[in-house]
Amino acid sequence: MTTNTAPVLLVDGSSYLYRAFHAMAKADLRNTKGMPTGAVRGVVSMLRSLVKEYPESVVAVVFDAKGKTFRDEIYAEYKANRPPMPDDLRSQIEPLHKIIRAMGFPMLIVDGVEADDVIGTLARQASDKGMDVVISTGDKDMAQLVNKHVMLVNTMTGTKMDVAGVVEKFGVKPEQIIDYLALMGDKVDNIPGVEKCGPKTAVKWLAEYDTLQGVMDNADQVKGKVGENLRSAIPDLPMSYELATIKTDVELDVSVDQLAHASPEKETLRELFGELEFKSWLDELDQEGGADGQPIPELVDTEYETVTDLDTYNRWLESIRSAKIFAFDTETTSLNYMEAKVVGVSFSVEAGKAAYVPFGHDYPDAPQQLTEEEVLGLLKPVLEDVSILKIGQNLKYDRSVLVNHGIEMRGIAYDTMLESYVLNSTANRHDMDTLALAHLGRSTIHFEDIAGKGAKQLTFNQIPLENAGPYAAEDADITLQLHQKLWPELEAIGPLKNVFEKIELPLLKVLSKIERNGALINSDSLAQQSREHGKTMAELEKQAYDIAGEEFNLASPKQLGSVLFDKLGLPVIKKTPKGAPSTAEEVLQELALDYPLPKVIMQYRGLAKLKSTYTDKLPLMVNPQTGRVHTSYHQAVAATGRLSSTDPNLQNIPIRTEEGRRIRQAFIARPGYRIVAADYSQIELRIMAHLSGDQGLRSAFADGLDIHKATAAEVFDVDLDNVSAEQRRSAKAINFGLIYGMSAFGLAKQLHIGRNDAQSYIDTYFHRYPGVAQFMDDIRRKASEQGYVETLMGRRLYLPEINARNGMRRQAAERTAINAPMQGTAADIIKMAMIKVDAWLEESDVDALMIMQVHDELVLEVAEQDLSRVKEELSALMSGAVELSVPLVVEVGEGENWDEAH
């Protein structure tokens, strides 16, 4: 860049729209009406960041026009390989355009050319006038425009590229980029290029022959297969060069020196931000942001410091004591909470101001830091003071790693991950980066930005303080700002506030304790199971080969599909998105009813999964210090409120198969102790009886009847005593199927009966239990009207697809609406029970530990002398966790292992 005047900023809007859409795809941000909003949020956030970095610059945003361009006339197959634009992206284009115009940015869309060509033309105009230009894009093709006046910036990664940067990244000069692109071709844009010519080959040729023409003139000198490919491609290379060339002479209605910001249309922005539910930006508008004619700036300036001296540290501690509430975060050596050691702590007591206090960074030439004894010794009284309130993001982890240092964190008052989750469990992910973008319009420093990726990724103690400090301080600052944004919204909805304060927050510590308690396993037993599974899998593999008449890879969907459908001619039940016959589990299950090979494959897959996930892996997960396996429970994942677990996943160990039960048998108690398992009996059906008020269901439970036999007696019109095992099984499928919103088609498929018979069963069921039918109708109506359903405790599950035009999506949302109140209430009840049980264990003198929670079951390890007392109290606490109009029945068992106790 050559001048001291502010550069013109040209933003490649189309490039960023696609990249923001895919970057936010996992978060799947939507408003409560189900409209996708992530791409809009991402692009507008990037524009705001640019305005903040270049406050004196004019920012123009350029998008591709609809329809064909001049390149399609050159080559009819140009971009023919590109898939159609996803509907969720297409629907965001118009609102994004409206927001950009309302923010006052000049926006250009020119028919017949691409955004690149408009940007190229403006950049050339600017260069000719001696004006500096910054092009904001992620498109490598734009490197051809770089010169002493033109620089590229990638706002998503923060990287900038001048002339030297182009050479460093691509190995060629900016004026060689078109030659480089033409040689390589582009599969996405369907530019032919030279087959098998990658970046290294293109750079090598251009280093030797300078230009594409030079390469073509010397094609006979290039040896080997790649030389043949080059010579074959020569007829098309001039066309490839033309397709890769960005036009710089497009006729425009405005020149680069005429670009100017307009005043923001604040009422239009207010309407658009309201519709898309960008609440933080709405708040800024209400605070008169953007009144100076510039697009709305970021609200909070930042002031971060890295503390390495005692006086500054003590000053921060005093400000925390005075504030009585602060945001807190730890930086550690590992994500494994049992092994992690703290290497630094960060705080924030005021939005925009935060500090990082390192003590464990031990990379070569690391600067002097305070010692661990100084930092944690002075901090311990603050962390253990219940009157000083702590705010965090996933404080369960911080609480656990502090235990490794002998610190018991008290005064845990707020957790922004849980605040977000309770507010809307389905809106987006609840990690800090996603929340910061969604609620603060802030793109944060990502861990990979400072630590790298893959095998060479640094642990936090290895990261230089100049990078670690801002990252860690930002974590505390963003946490505080998120709390200040989320808590008022949560507090305004009484039932949700209650769910947060009475269930999720106190559960945090309970789960941390269960995780740290861990479970004892018999590794020898699991190793024996693995050997047996391996032997059985080999036998099943041979059976599969014999049936198929050939050997093939059982784990390969392509090879399996070829055998099943091409060779054996089995019926195609379902196809993949690419049109190939599906070999998914539900397809094989259906085929296995009539054909031997799918049955063998199902058996093989089941054993392979158990072997790799449990019998092989569990012994490797035993902590060497404790001799136990320690799972991680996740509160903010399942939309309904249920817990999930990972490393290992305890929720998916099968209970109905012999192999699954053998894995449970490997979960054992110490000598002198027993495993106690307490399980709610048919809790979701009991919740349905309570919520629906159906007298038939309530009476059956009140009388202690077997609910499945009672349903079978009604549906099949037989006496209760004469219900067969098969009729009871069918009735069980009906009972549970209907509370999961199952249709007659689904029931027919599950019971292997005709659809008319299935519909008859459903009609009879609803005739017997009319309150259930009415409840389901009411739930669908309420869900459609308000966009969410609630559990008994007031937890909400939002249903963005409940009024979708797409029938399949709408029906799926309706099924979720029916089931969520039952499943969510069951999740709330088991959580409340865990809190009660933990409190009793702390207060009593019994020798017992909670070691697992799986679905509707609590598992404890109990000293033999305390068995009867614990079993009695456990049953009472769990059955009394909440008062329903039907009894909550808890089945309590004991044994040497988990399977025996269940």
N, C-alpha and C positions, 0 to 999 in steps of 0.2 A: 504494500500500500504506500502511496507516495505523498499524499497531502495531509494537512492537519484538519481539514473540514470533515464533518460527519459523513460517512459513506451512505450511499443509497442501499437499502436492504431489499433484495428481491427474493421472495419466498416461493419455493416450489410447492404449492398447496396440494397438488395431486399426489406428489411423492409422500408428503407427510400424512396425508389422509389415509393412504394405504398402510403406511408404517405404523401410524397410531392405532389403526383398527386392529392390526395383527398383534401389536405390542399389548393392547388392552383386551385381547380376545379371552384370555384366561379369567380376567377380572369380570368380564361380561357385565359392564355397567349398564344399567337400565333405570328409567324412572318407574314409578309405581304403576304406570299404565302399560309397562312392558316395552316401551320404546327404547331401542339401543342408543346409548349416549357416549360410549367410551371414546370413539374416534373424534367426535366433536370436542369432548373434554381435552383429549390429548393435543389436538392441533391448536386450540385456543390457549392452552397452557404454554405451548411452545412460543406462540406469538407474544404472549405476555412476558416470557423470559427474554425474548429478543428485544422487546421495548425497554426492559429494565437494563439490559446490557448496552444497548445503543439508544440512549434517551433522546439524542438530538437528531436521529436519523429518520427519514421517511421510510416507511415499510409498505411495500406493495406486494400483494398476494396474487399469484397466477395459478389458474387451474386449466386442465384440459377441457376442450369443448366436446360436446357430444358429436357423434358421427365420425365419418372417415376423414383422413387427412391426405395431404399430397403424397405421403409415403405409401399409402394404399394404392395409389395410381402407379407408383414406381414398381411395387411388388404386391400382387394381390394376396399373397400369403403372409404379409407383414402382421405380426402379433396374432397369427391364427391359432397359436398354441395356448394363448391366455384363456383361463377359465372365465366364465361370466362373473360379473361383479356380484358378490354375495348380497342378498336382500338386506341384511342388517347393516351393510355398508352403504348401499344405495339410498336407504331411507335417511341417512345422516347428512347427505350432501346439501340438500336444500336448507335445513336449519343452520348448518355451518356457514353457508354463503350469506344467509341473513345476518348472522352474528358478526361476521367479518365486516359487512357493509355498515352495520349499526355501530361498530366500534370505531368507524371512521377511516378504516384502511382503504386505499385504492385497490380495487380487485379487477383483474383483467382475465377475460376468456375470449379467445379469438377463434372463429370457425376456420377449419381447414388445416390448422397447424396444432402442434402440441405445446404444452406449457413451456417445455424446454426452449422452443423456438422463440416464444415471446420473451422469455428471460434472456436468451442469447442476443436478441435484437436490442433490448434495453441496455444490456451490458456493453454491447459494442458502441451504442450511442454515447454511453457514459465515458467509455475509454477514449473515444475520439474527442470528447470535450475535456479530457483530463480529470474526470470525476472518478472517485473511488466507489467500488461496488462490493458488497458482500452478498453472495448468493447462498441462501439457506436451503440446503437440500441433502438428501442421502443418496442421490443418483450419481454413480461413477461417471456417466457420460458427460456430466457438466465440467469435468476436469479439463476438457478441451477449451473451455472459455477462460481459464485462469491465465492472467498475465500480471504485469506490474501494478495494474489498477484493480484487478478482479481477484477476489479470494472466495473460497468456499468455506462454509461452516455447517457442521452437522449438529443441529440443536439437540438431537436425541442422545448423542454421545459426547457432545461438548468439544469435538475435534475441529481444528481449523486447518486449511490447506492453501498455502500460497504456491508459488512456482517451485520452490525447493521441496515443499511438501508433496507435490505431484510426483516429482522425480523419486522421492523417498518411498512413496506408497506404491507407485506403478512401475518404476524402473525406466520410465521414458519421460520426455519433456512434454509440456502441455500441447505443443504443436504436433506431437506424434500420437496423441491420444486417439484421433480418428483412425489412423493407420492401425494402431493397436487393437481397437474395437472391431475393425473390419476383418482383421486376420483371425481373431478369436471367434467372431460371430456372437450371437446372443440367442440362447434357446428360448428365453422368455418372450423376446420380441420377434423370434423366428427369423433372425438375420443369419444367412447361411454361413459365412466365414469359411475357415479351413478346418476340415475334420481333424480332431485330436490335437488341434493347436491350442494349447493353454497359455497362461500368462508368461511362463518362463520361455517358451518357444517364441512367442511374439516379441518379447523383450530382446531375446538373442538375435532374431532376424533384424529387428530395427536398429540394434546396436551395430550390426554389420553392414546393413544396406540403407539405413537412414529413413526411408519412406516406403509406403506400400508399393509404389511404382518401382522402387529399387529392388524390393523383394521379388516382385513379379518378373522384373528384367533378369534377375539372377536365379530364377527358380530351378534352372538346370543344375546349379551348383549344390543344391540341397539334396543330401543323400537319404536313402532308406524309405520306409513306408511314409513318413511324414512329408518327404519330398514329393512322393507320388500324390499324396493328398493335396499338397500345395498346387501342383501342376493341374490337377483335376479341377481345383476351385477357381483357377484364374479367370474363366469366363464370367463368373458371378462376383468376383471381388470388387470391381468398380461399382456395382450396384450396392454391395455391402457397405462400401465406403460412403456412398451417397445416403443410404439409410441411416448410418451412424452419425452423419454430419448434422449438427444443430444449425438451423437457419439463423442468420443474423440480419436479414433484410425484410422482415415481415412488415407489411403496412399496418401501422397502428394509429388509433385515433388520438393517442396522447404520446408525447415524447418523454424521455426520462427526466428532463428538467421541469416538466409540468406536473409531475407526480406530487401530490400533497395530501395531508390528512384532512379529513372533514371532522367537524365536531361530533362526538358520540351522540347517538340517538338513545338517550338513557331510558325513555319509556319503552322503546322497542326492545332494548336489552333486558329490561326488567321483565317484560312479557316472555321473551325467549328463555331467559334463565329460569323463570318460574315454571314454564312448561317442561323444560328439561330437568328441573329440580337441581340446579347448580346453586345450592343454598349459600355457600360461602361468597360467591360472586354477587348474589343478590344482596347479602349483608353489606358488601363494599359499596354497592350502588346506593343503599340506604344511608351510608355514611358520606354521601356526596363525592365518591371517587370519580375521577375523570372529568371534573368540572373545568379543568384548564384546557380542554380541547384535545388532550392526548388520550389514547386508549388507556383503560383503567390500569393503574400500576399494581404491583404486589403490595399487599397491605402492611406487612411487617418487615422492617429491615433487621438484619442479623448482626449480632456482636458476640462472637465466640472467642474463648481463650483456652489455651492449654496451660494448665497450672503445674509448675515444677518447683515452687518454693513454698515454705511453710506459712509465711505471712498471708499470701494470697489465698492459700487453702483455708486457713482459719477464718479469713474474711467471708469466704463462701459459706462455710459452716455456720457462721453467725447469721448470715442472711437467711439460711434455711431455718434455723431455730426461731428467728423472728417471724418468718412467713408462716410457720407451722404447717405448710403444705408445699411440696415440691415434686417435680418430675425427676425420675431417677432411672438410670440404666447402667448395666454392667457390660464391660467388654472382656471377653474370655478367650481361652486357648482352644475351645472345642464346643460343638453343639451338643455333645453328650453330657448331660447335666451331672452324671455321676463322676465323670473324669475332668470336667472343665475347671480351670483355675482362673480367677479374676486377675486381669492385668491392668485394669483401669476402671474408673467410674465417672459418670457424667451426671450433671444436675442442671436444672433450670427452675428458676422461681418467677421469672417474668418473660413473657413472650418475646422472642427475638434475642434473648440473652441466655447464654449457656456456657458451661465450662466442662473441660475434660481433664481429669486428674490421673495421669498414667503412673504406674510404678513397676510394671513388669515387661516393658519393651526391651528386649535383649539382643537386638540385631547389632552387627558390628558398627562401632562408632556411634551408638545411640547416646543421646545427650543425658546428662545427669537428671535423675528423677527422684521424687520422694520415695521412701522405702515402703514396702507393703505394711510393715508394722506401723509406720506413721499414718498412712492413708486409712487403712482399715481400723487401726486402733482408735483414731479420733472419730471415725465414722460410725463405729459399732454402737455407741450410746444413742446416736441419732436414729440409726436404723431400727434399734430395738425399743425405741420410745413410741409407745402406742398413741401418744398425743400429737406426734408429728406425722401428718398424713402423707402417704406416698402415692404418687401417680406413676403408672408404668404402662408399657406395651408388652403383653405376655409376661407378667410379673411372676408367674409360676416358675418360669425358668430362672429368673433372677433370685427368687426365694431359695430355689434348690441349690444353685451354685454357691450362694452365700453360706449355706449350711456346710459346704466343704471347707469353709474358713472359720467355722465355729460361730457364725452369726445367725441369729433367728430374727428375720425381718418381721416386725410388727407394725401395725398402723397402715396396712395395705387398704387403701380407701377406694381407688379407682384404677381400672385397667381399660385402656382405650380399645384394645382388641375386643374385649368383652362388651364394652359400651356399644361399639359398632355392631357386633353380632346380635346383641339383644334388640337394638333398634331395627335392624333388618338383616335377618340371617341369609337372605337370598339375593341381596342387591349386588354384592361384590365380595371379593376376598377381603380378609380383615388384617392383612399384613400392613406394616407401616407405609411402605412405598405406595401401595394402592390407595390407602386411606388418605395419605397426604395429597395425592393427585385428585382424588374424588371430592374431598371436603375442604381442602385449603388451596387447590389449584397450584400445588407446589410439586415440582419434580425434584426428588431428593437424590443425594449421593448414594449410589448403590454399592453394596459391599464389593462386587466384582470390579467396580471402577478403581478401587484402591488396593485390592488384594489379588486381582487377576482371576483366571479361571482354570479349571481342570486340575491336573496333577501338580502343576506348578503354583497353585493358589497358596498364598501366604496365610499363616495363622496370624491372629491380631497382634501378638507380641512381636511379630517380624515386620510389621508395617511402620514405616517412618512416621515420627510424630507430626510432621508437617501435613501428612495426609490423614493420619488417624485422628488427630485432634478435631478438625472440622466435622468429620464424619460422626464421631462419637457425640460431640456437643450438639450437632444437628438432631441426633436421635432424641436427646432429652428435650430439646426445644420443640420439635415437632410433636412429641408426646404431649407436652403441656398445651400446645395450641390445639391439638386434636381434642383433648379433654375439654378445653374451654368452648370448643365448637359442638361436641357431641353431647356433653352432659346436660345443657339446657334443653336440648331436644328430647333426651331421655326422661329428664325430670318432669317435662310437661305431659308425659303419658304415664299416669299413675301406675297402671298394671305392669308396664314394662320396667319402670323404676323399681317396683317390688321384685320382679323377676331378677333384676340385676343385684339388688341389695340382699335379698333373702335366699337366693339360689346360687347364681353364678359366682358372685364375689367370694362368699364363704367357701364354696366348693373348691376354689383355686388352691387353698392351703391343703385341703383334704386330699386332693388329687396328687399334689406334690409329695405328701407323706406316703400315699399308696405306692407311687412310683419309686420312691427311695426305699420302701420296705422290700420291694421286689418279690419274686417267687422262686422257690427252690425247685430245681428239675433234676431228674435222673438221666444224666447224659448217656450212661451206658445203655439204658433201655432204648433211648432214641437212636443210638448208633445201631443197635440190633434191628430196630424197625427199618432204618435206612437200608441195611443190607438185605433184609427180606423184600422191601419194596423194589430194590434194584433187580433182584432175582425174578420177582413177579413181572416187572416191566419187560424184562428180556423175554419171558415166556409170552406175554401179550404181544410183543413186537413180532415174534415168530408167528403167532396166530394170525396177526394182521397180514403178514407176508403171504401166508398160506391161502388166506381168503382172497387176497388181491391177485395172487398168482405172480407177484413180483415184489422186489424190495423197494422201499421208498422211505422218505424222511417223514415220520409220523408227526413231527412238529412243524412241517411246512404246509401252510394252507394251500399253496399252489399245487404241490405234488399230491396232497390228499384230495383236493378237488378234482384233479385229473383222474385219479383212481376211482373215486366215488361216482363221478358224473359222466366222464368220457368213457372209461373202460367198463365199469359195472352198470352204467345206465340208471343209477338211482334218480328218483325224481328231484328236481330243483325246487326247493321250498322257498328260498329267499336269495336275493342277489346283493352283492356288495355295491357301494356307491359307484364303483367303476364298471359294474355290469357282470362281474364274475360270480359264479355260484358260491354262495356263502357256506363256510364250514364252521360257523360260530356254534357255541355250546348249545343254544336253544334249538338250532337246526339238527345237530347230531342227536340231541335228546329225542326229537320227534322221529328221526329216521331209525334210531335204535330200537324203537318199538316193533319194527318190521324187518330190519336187516341186521345181519351179524357184525359186519365190519364197523359201522358206527358205534355199536355197543362196545366192541373191543377198544376202539379209539377213546370213547368216554372213560372206560376203566383205566386206560393207560394215562390219559390226561389227569384224571383225578389223583392217581398215585404220584405222578410226576410233580404235581403242584404241592401235595403234602410233603413229598421228599425234599423239594428245593426250598419250600417256605418254612417248614417246621423241623422235620427229623434231621436234615443235614444242618440247618441253620441255627436252631436253638442252642445246641451245645457251644457254638462259636460265639454266642452272644452273652455267655456267662461272664459277669464282671469278676475279674481276678481278685479284687479286694473283698467283695461280699459273697462270692460264690453263687450269686443269684442272677436271674435275668430281670431287667428293669425296662418295662415298656414306657412309652410316652402317650399320655391321654390328651386328646384334643377337644377342647370345649367349643371351638369356633369353626367347626367344619360342617357337620350335618345340619341341614336346614331345619329339621324338626326339633332340634335340641338334644338329640342323642349324642353320647360320647363316641369317639372313635379312638383307635389306638394303633400305634405303629412301632416297629423295631423292638419287639415283635408285635404283629397284629393278633391280639388275643380274641378279637370279635369273630373271626372267620374260621376257627377250628371247628370242624363238623362235629355234631353231637349225635346224628342219626346213623352214622356208619361205624362199623367196627374199627376201621383204621383211625377215624377221628377220635373215638373213645380211647384208643390206645395212646394217642398223643396226650390226652387229658390225664391218663394214668401216670404219665411221666412228671406231672406237676405234683410234688410230694411235700410232706411236712418233715420238720426236723424230728430227731428222736425225742420222745416225750411230748410231742405235739400231734394234733390231728387237723386235717382240713375240714372246715365247716363251710357249706354252701347254702345260701338262703335265696330262694327264687320266688318271685311273684307268680302266682298261678293265674293264667288266662287274664292278665291284667288289662289288656286292650279291650277284650269283650266286656269286662266289668266296667271299664270306663264308658264304653258305648251304652251299657245299661243305665249308667248314671246320667250321662249327657242327654240321651234320648228320652229318658223317663218312661221307657216302654215297660208296662206292668208285667208282661209275660217274661221278659228277660230278668227283671228285678226279682220276680217271684222265684224263678228257677235258681238264681244265685242265693237268694235268701233261704231257700229250702235245702241248699247244699246239693242240688242235683248236678249230675254230670251234664254240662250244658250241651255237649255234642250229641249225647244220647237223647236229650230232651228235644233238640232240633231235629234229629233223625226221626224220632217218633212222630213229630208233626209233619215233616216233609214226606215221609214214606207211609204215613197213616198206619202205624203199628203201635202196639203197646210198648211202653218204656222197657219192660223186661224182655221183650222179644227183639229188640234192636240188635242186628248182627254187627260184627266187626267191620264189614265192608260198608254197611249203612252209616255207622258212626264215622268212618273215615271220610265218606262223602259229605256228611253233615259238617265235619270239621273244616273241610275245604270250602263249604258254603259260608260257614260262620266267619272264617278269616278272610275268605275271598271278598265277601261283600263289604267288610270294613276297609278293604283296600280298593274299593270301587270297582271290583271285577264285573265285567259284563257277562251276558249269557254266552257269548262267543268264547270268552276266556275260561268260563267255568266248564263249558262243553269240552274244551281242549284239555283242561286239567283232569277231568273225570273220564275222558274218553267216551263221551256220550253224545247224542244228537243235540243240536242247538235248541230244538223245540223242547226236549226233555229238560235241558238246563234252564230254559226260561220258565218252564213249569215249576221247577224246584224253587227258583227265585220268587215267583208269584206266590207260591205256598208259604215261603219264608216270610214275605212281607205281610201276607194275610195274618199269619200267626203273630208277627211282631210289627204291628202298624206304626208304633212309635218310632221304630228304626227308619222306616220308609219316610215318615214325616221329617225326621231329623235330617236325613240325607237331602231331601228337597230343600229344607230351610238352609242347610249349609251351602248348597250350590247357589241359592239366591243371594245369601249374604256375601258369599265370596265374589259373586259377579258385581254386586252393588258397591262393596267397600274395598275390594281388591286384596283381601286377606282373610284368614281364619284365625281363631284363637284357641289356645289350650285352656284348661280349667283355671290355671293360674294367671292367664292373661298374656302369655307369650304369643307373639304374632308370627304367622308365616305368610309372607306376601306371595301373591300368585300373579306374576306379570302376564301370564298367557291365558288367564281365566276368561278374557273376552276376545281372544285371538280370532282372526278371521279363518285361519287354518284350523279345520275341524279336528285333526289329530292332536294338534297342540292344545286346543281348548279342552278336548276330552281328557287328555293327560292331566291338565291342571285341575279339572273337576275331580278326577280320581284322587289326586293329591289333597284336594280340599276336604274330601270325605275322610281320608285316613289321618291327616295331620293332627287334628284335635286329639285323636286317640293316642297316636304314637308320641306326639309332643307332650301330652299329659303324663303318659307313662314315663317319659324321660325326666320330666320335672319331679315326679314322685320318687323315682330311684335316687335322684340327686338329693332331694330333701332327706330321704332315708339315710344316705351316706353321711350327710352333715350331722344328723342326730346320732348315728352310730359312732362317728368319730368323737363327738362331744362326750358320749357316755364312756368310751374307751379311755379318754383322757382323764375323766373324773374318777373312774372306778379303779380298783386295784387288780383287775383281772389281767392275766398275761395273754394278750391276744393282739394280733395285727390284722388290719385289712390289707390284703395283698392283690386283689383283682376286682374289677367290675366288668361284667360282660352281659350286655343286653339288660335283662331284668333281674340279674343275679349278682349278689355280693359274695365274695369268697374271702374267708379269713383263715389264719393259721392260729390255733388255740392250744394252750397248754392243757394236758389231759385233765388236770385237777379242776379246771375252770369250764369244762365242756358244757355241763348242764346249765350252768348260770348264763353262759354266753348264748347258748341256743335259745333259752327262754327269753332273754332280753332282746336278742336280735329279732325274734319273731314279733315281739310286742312293739319294738321301735319301728320296724318296717311296716307292719300292718296299721300302725297308728300315724304314719307319716302324713296322711291326709284323710279327712273324713268324707266318705262317699255314701251314697244311698244304698249301696250293696257292700257286703264285707270284702275287705282286701285280704286274701288268703296268701300266707307265706309258707312255702314248703322248705323245711330246714333239714339238711342231712349232714352226715359226718363220715369220714373215712381216712384211710392212710394216704389217699390221693384224691385229686379233683373229681375223677370219674366216679369213684365210690361215693363221694359226698353228694354228688348231684342227684 
